[in-house]
Amino acid sequence: MYDYIVVGAGSAGCVLASRLAEDPRVTVLLLEAGPSGEPLRSRVPSAYTRLHGSARDWSYRTSPQPGLDGRRVTWSAGRTLGGTGAMNAMIYLRGHPSDYDRWRDAGGTGWGYRDVLPYFLRAQHQERGASLRHAVGGPISVADPRDVHPLSCAFVGAAFEAGLSYTSDFNADAQDGAWFFQVTQRDGVRSNAATAYLRPARRRRNLRVMSGAHVTRVLFDRARATGVQVRIGRTMQDVVARREVIVSAGAIGSPHLLLRSGIGPAEHLREHRIPVVADLPGVGGNLQDHLAVPMAWTTKERSLRANAHSLGNVVRYSGRRQGPLSSNVLEAGAFVRSRAELAAPDLMLLFAPAFALGLSSDEPGGDGFTIAPVLLRPGARGRVTLCSTRAEDPPHIDPHYLITRRDVDTLLAGVAVARQIADAEPLATLRDSGVLLGHDARTREEITDCIRRDARSVGDAVGTCKMGRDSMAVVDPSLRVYGVKALRVIDASVFPSAMGGTAEAPTIMLAERAIDILRADTTFDAVPLPQDDRNSPSVLPMNKGWATAHYLDKGA
Ligand SMILES: Cc1cc2nc3c(=O)[nH]c(=O)nc-3n(C[C@H](O)[C@H](O)[C@H](O)COP(=O)(O)OP(=O)(O)OC[C@H]3O[C@@H](n4cnc5c(N)ncnc54)[C@H](O)[C@@H]3O)c2cc1C
C-alpha cells in the first residue's frame, strides 16, 4: 500500500514521483510499463533517433488519414524511464505566452502565463545565467548547442537574408525570428525528467520505482480510485493507493487507461462492455498534434551524419562532449506568422543539417539538409478510442490531420517561407536540388498534393484529457478527474490546446505546478461533473460516427 501511485515514468511522472517523495511522511510508487535502465542511445544526443521503433517506443500508428491521402502516420512515444523525454529532440521551448492565457480563458483558472512562469523557472537551470525569463539552480539543464554544423549557420544566415528577424531567445515574450535552438542537455548529455529528477530521488526510501509494470486499469470503490491493477511479467497484481492515483501515461496512454477503467463516453464504454464509472465524453477527444512537412535538399557541404560515428568523432564526444554526436539534429529553427495580423507565430520551422525526412527515424545516406515547416495550432480536433479492452492492444488514433482548409493554407505559407530561405544566401550556393516535396511543384494544387503526401508528426500530441470547465473537460484546474474521487491526470494530455512550440518543457512545468496543488489539497471529495456550457469556445461537437469508425477502418 502506498500513499500515491503514479502511473507512467515519463516527463510528468518522474517530476511528480520525485517531488512527492521529498516529503518523508508519504510513500510513493511509480509504475512504468517500459524496461528499466537508461540506454546510451538516450544519453548521447545524436543517437536518440535509434530509439525510435525500438522496444522502448510504443510505435503507435494513426488510422488512415483522409487529409493525408489515406496514409497512416507513425507516432513515436517513449516506453522507458523518462518516457518520450528520453527519446525526443531535446529542443527547449515553452510556447508563446498567449498559449497559457488561452488555457486560462478556456477554463484553466490559474494556468495563465503569469501563473505558470514561476514553474518554468523552478524546473530550469539556464546555462546562460539567470535573467527576467530564466533561472539557474533547477533540475533541468538548458544549454546552447555545444557544436553547430556549418549548414545550420547557413540556415540562420539565409533566414535573415530572406527577411526573418533575429532572436536569441525563442522563450522570450516575442518568438518571431530565426536562431539556434537551446537544448535540454547538461555537459553534452541529455537532461530530462528521469536523469534530472528521478535519478537523484531514487535513494529515498519512501519512493519505489517499478519498471516493466503495465497498469491495466484503475480500481474503484464506487467512485473513489483505490489503486491500480498492474501486469508485471505474467502476473497481475492489485496495488492500493491510500491517497490518490495519478495518471501520467501521456497523451495516448492516459485516455487509453481511463477508457479501460470505465471513465469516458458512456456509449463507447458500453460498446466494449466496460462498466461506466464516470460518463465523460471528453476522454480521448480534443486530440491535437503538430504536423510537419519535411523538405530536403541535397548539398555540396558534408552533412551532419557524414562520418558522425568515425573514431575521431567518438573520441571528440567522449573527451570534450563535442562534435556531431553532441548534436540534437534539429539544430536551428524559426517562428513565423502565416498572416501578418496574427497575434503570435502559427508556424515553426525546424532545420536539420542532414536528411531528416522522417524527422525522427534514421535516414538514407548522402549529404543534404532539411527544413520542415510545422503547423503549430491545428484547427482540427481528433480522438483516441478503444479498439479492444486489452491493455496490450493499441488504441485507435485519429488526429483528423488537414481536414480544414485553414490548416492546409497555413502549411502552404510555411512551404513558401522554407523555399525562400533555401533560395537565400548562403544556403543557396550550398544546396543542390530539392529531393522531397517535388521541387517542380509550383501551383497551389501541386504543393497541396505534396503536403498531403509527405507531412508527418513531430510528436507533440496533447489534449486528450483536457483541463477546463465545459462538458468536454476531463479534469478541473486542479487536474482532478471529474465525477470521481482521488484520481488525477497530470501530463501533456490535459493541455486544453496545442502549444506554439514543443511540449516537454510545458509538461515539466505542469507537473511542477501540480505538486504545489497536490501539497495544498488534502480533501478528496468527488469533483462534480462539469456543466454543459455550449457557449464555451472549447466545446467541440461530438462526432456521432467516431464510436464505430474504427470498425470501418479495421481492414485498412
Ligand atoms: C520523436 C519526438 C520528438 C520530440 N521532440 C521534442 C523536443 O525536441 N522538445 C520538446 O519539448 N518536446 C519534444 N517532444 C514531445 C515531448 O517529449 C512530449 O510531449 C513529452 O515528453 C510528453 O510527456 P508526458 O509526461 O505527457 O508523456 P511521456 O513522457 O510519453 O510519459 C508517459 C509514460 O507513461 C508510460 N505508460 C504509458 N501507459 C502506461 C501504462 N498503462 N502503465 C504504465 N506506464 C505507462 C510510458 O511508457 C511513458 O514512460 C517530442 C516527441 C517525439 C515523439
Ligand as a Chemical Component Dictionary entry (heavy atoms), coordinates in Angstrom:
data_LIG
# 
_chem_comp.id                   LIG 
_chem_comp.type                 NON-POLYMER 
_chem_comp.pdbx_formal_charge   0 
_chem_comp.three_letter_code    LIG 
# 
loop_
_chem_comp_atom.comp_id 
_chem_comp_atom.atom_id 
_chem_comp_atom.alt_atom_id 
_chem_comp_atom.type_symbol 
_chem_comp_atom.charge 
_chem_comp_atom.model_Cartn_x 
_chem_comp_atom.model_Cartn_y 
_chem_comp_atom.model_Cartn_z 
_chem_comp_atom.pdbx_ordinal 
LIG C1  C1  C 0 10.073 11.993 -31.812 1  
LIG C2  C2  C 0 9.704  13.057 -30.806 2  
LIG C3  C3  C 0 10.493 14.185 -30.672 3  
LIG C4  C4  C 0 10.151 15.171 -29.751 4  
LIG N1  N1  N 0 10.975 16.256 -29.596 5  
LIG C5  C5  C 0 10.697 17.162 -28.645 6  
LIG C6  C6  C 0 11.610 18.230 -28.406 7  
LIG O1  O1  O 0 12.647 18.334 -29.045 8  
LIG N2  N2  N 0 11.297 19.129 -27.434 9  
LIG C7  C7  C 0 10.144 19.025 -26.695 10 
LIG O2  O2  O 0 9.894  19.898 -25.855 11 
LIG N3  N3  N 0 9.270  18.015 -26.893 12 
LIG C8  C8  C 0 9.538  17.074 -27.828 13 
LIG N4  N4  N 0 8.685  16.019 -27.993 14 
LIG C9  C9  C 0 7.462  15.951 -27.170 15 
LIG C10 C10 C 0 7.699  15.634 -25.667 16 
LIG O3  O3  O 0 8.779  14.767 -25.474 17 
LIG C11 C11 C 0 6.422  15.047 -25.049 18 
LIG O4  O4  O 0 5.335  15.901 -25.332 19 
LIG C12 C12 C 0 6.508  14.902 -23.537 20 
LIG O5  O5  O 0 7.648  14.148 -23.188 21 
LIG C13 C13 C 0 5.238  14.235 -23.005 22 
LIG O6  O6  O 0 5.363  13.966 -21.637 23 
LIG P1  P1  P 0 4.266  13.090 -20.863 24 
LIG O7  O7  O 0 4.698  13.018 -19.454 25 
LIG O8  O8  O 0 2.918  13.638 -21.159 26 
LIG O9  O9  O 0 4.300  11.654 -21.548 27 
LIG P2  P2  P 0 5.508  10.631 -21.714 28 
LIG O10 O10 O 0 6.810  11.302 -21.489 29 
LIG O11 O11 O 0 5.291  9.946  -23.006 30 
LIG O12 O12 O 0 5.322  9.611  -20.497 31 
LIG C14 C14 C 0 4.322  8.630  -20.432 32 
LIG C15 C15 C 0 4.924  7.414  -19.729 33 
LIG O13 O13 O 0 3.878  6.564  -19.320 34 
LIG C16 C16 C 0 4.232  5.216  -19.608 35 
LIG N5  N5  N 0 2.981  4.462  -19.734 36 
LIG C17 C17 C 0 2.020  4.602  -20.677 37 
LIG N6  N6  N 0 0.998  3.781  -20.421 38 
LIG C18 C18 C 0 1.315  3.099  -19.299 39 
LIG C19 C19 C 0 0.645  2.098  -18.520 40 
LIG N7  N7  N 0 -0.563 1.663  -18.859 41 
LIG N8  N8  N 0 1.267  1.598  -17.423 42 
LIG C20 C20 C 0 2.498  2.060  -17.054 43 
LIG N9  N9  N 0 3.169  3.005  -17.754 44 
LIG C21 C21 C 0 2.578  3.521  -18.850 45 
LIG C22 C22 C 0 5.028  5.341  -20.899 46 
LIG O14 O14 O 0 5.809  4.191  -21.149 47 
LIG C23 C23 C 0 5.836  6.594  -20.642 48 
LIG O15 O15 O 0 7.037  6.315  -19.986 49 
LIG C24 C24 C 0 8.986  15.021 -28.944 50 
LIG C25 C25 C 0 8.191  13.893 -29.088 51 
LIG C26 C26 C 0 8.532  12.912 -30.012 52 
LIG C27 C27 C 0 7.643  11.700 -30.154 53 
# 
loop_
_chem_comp_bond.comp_id 
_chem_comp_bond.atom_id_1 
_chem_comp_bond.atom_id_2 
_chem_comp_bond.value_order 
_chem_comp_bond.pdbx_ordinal 
LIG C1  C2  SING 1  
LIG C2  C3  SING 2  
LIG C2  C26 DOUB 3  
LIG C3  C4  DOUB 4  
LIG C4  N1  SING 5  
LIG C4  C24 SING 6  
LIG N1  C5  DOUB 7  
LIG C5  C6  SING 8  
LIG C5  C8  SING 9  
LIG C6  O1  DOUB 10 
LIG C6  N2  SING 11 
LIG N2  C7  SING 12 
LIG C7  O2  DOUB 13 
LIG C7  N3  SING 14 
LIG N3  C8  DOUB 15 
LIG C8  N4  SING 16 
LIG N4  C9  SING 17 
LIG N4  C24 SING 18 
LIG C9  C10 SING 19 
LIG C10 O3  SING 20 
LIG C10 C11 SING 21 
LIG C11 O4  SING 22 
LIG C11 C12 SING 23 
LIG C12 O5  SING 24 
LIG C12 C13 SING 25 
LIG C13 O6  SING 26 
LIG O6  P1  SING 27 
LIG P1  O7  DOUB 28 
LIG P1  O8  SING 29 
LIG P1  O9  SING 30 
LIG O9  P2  SING 31 
LIG P2  O10 DOUB 32 
LIG P2  O11 SING 33 
LIG P2  O12 SING 34 
LIG O12 C14 SING 35 
LIG C14 C15 SING 36 
LIG C15 O13 SING 37 
LIG C15 C23 SING 38 
LIG O13 C16 SING 39 
LIG C16 N5  SING 40 
LIG C16 C22 SING 41 
LIG N5  C17 SING 42 
LIG N5  C21 SING 43 
LIG C17 N6  DOUB 44 
LIG N6  C18 SING 45 
LIG C18 C19 SING 46 
LIG C18 C21 DOUB 47 
LIG C19 N7  SING 48 
LIG C19 N8  DOUB 49 
LIG N8  C20 SING 50 
LIG C20 N9  DOUB 51 
LIG N9  C21 SING 52 
LIG C22 O14 SING 53 
LIG C22 C23 SING 54 
LIG C23 O15 SING 55 
LIG C24 C25 DOUB 56 
LIG C25 C26 SING 57 
LIG C26 C27 SING 58 
# 
